[in-house]
């Protein structure tokens, strides 16, 4: 147990981006009776946006659009963040459109970012599951 605690503390204090919370919310319905999953991943940044740039998000090895939020407000392109800010990364995947069902994926979200011009990643595989949304 001590080794695990030490390893966690080492990662927490040395990584420029630390995971705080991750949630997933499945949804069904809407046009074409689609299905999908919305993901929200909260991280604390240990450096400002001068040093850290979020570059892409992948869900199950596929590129996904994403949005950054600070204090529940979207970050604009020219707006940065400060050291120790909590940033929420929001992304989603659609896996059933109009009856063409794709294979449901395991929950594997990778946040790619650069830190001092070096490529880094944060892999998230465990999520708190929220209640399924049903759209008309």
N, C-alpha and C positions, 0 to 999 in steps of 0.2 A: 504494500500500500504506500509506503514511503517513497519508493522509486517512482510510482505512478504520479504521486503528488509533486515530486521534484521535477519530473518530466513536464507536467502540465505548467508549472510555474516558469520553467525555463522557456517553454514555447510562448507563454503569455507575455513574458517580458522581452523576448528577442524578436518576435514576429511583428512586422509593421502593421499588420491587419489581424485583429483577433475576433473570432466568432462570439457573439453574445447570445443570439437566439435565431432559430430557423423554423418557419412554419410552412405548411402546405395546405391548400384548400382545393379539393376537387370540385368541379362544377359540371352540370349537365343541362342541356336544353338550348334554347335560343334557335336561331335560324339553322335549319338542317339537322336539328337534334344533335348537336355536337357535344363532345366531352373534352375536358382538359383539366389541367392543374395549374393553380397560381402558387408561386413561391415567393416568400418574403424572408430575406436573410439580413439580420442586423449584425453589423460589425463595429468595433471601435478602431479608429485609425490612430496609430501612434505617432504619425507625422502628418504634416499639412499636405494640401493638394499640390504644393510646390514639389513634393517628393513622390507622392503616390498618385498614379493614374489608373483608373479602372478601364480596362481595354475591351473585354468581352466576357460573355457568360455562355457556358455550354450546359445543355441538359442532355444527359445520356449521349455525349460526344457530338451533339448537334448544336450549332451556333443558335443562340436565342437573343432576341431583342431584350434590352433591360433599361430600367430607369433607376436613377439614384434619388433618394430622399433624405432630407435632414430636417428634424423637427416636424415630421409629417408633411413637409412641403417639397415639391420637386426641385431639384437643383437645376438651375439654368446652365447652359453651356459655358458661359463665362464666369459662373459663380463657383467658388472653391469651398473648401472645408478646412477646418483647423485641427491641430493636434488634439487628440482625445475626444473628437466629435463622434457621435454615434450616427452611422450612415445605414440606411435601409436600401437594399438592392431588391428590386421587384422584377420578376420575370415570370413567364408562363409558357405552357406548351398545350397545343391542341392535338388530341390523338384519335379523334373520330369525327370526320366531317362527312355528312350526308351518306351515312351507311358504309363508307370505306374505312374500315377499322384498322388502325395500325397496331402493332404489338405494344401493349402497355409496358412502359419502361420501369426499371428500378429507379428509386430516387437517388440520383447522382447529379448534383449540380456543382460545376466548377466555375469559380470566379477567377478570371485572369486579370492581373494587374501588373504594373511596372513600379518598381521601387528603386529610385536612383538609377534609372535606365536599365535595370536588370528585370527580366521577366520572372514573375512569381505566380503562384496559384494557391487558392484556398478551396479545398474539396469538401463539400458538405453532403453527407449521406444519411444523416438522422434529422428528422423533422417532427415537430409537434403537429399532429393532424387536427385541423379545424373542421367544423361541421360542413358537410357538402352543400354547395349552393345549387338551388334548382331554379332555372330560368324558364319563363313561359315559352 
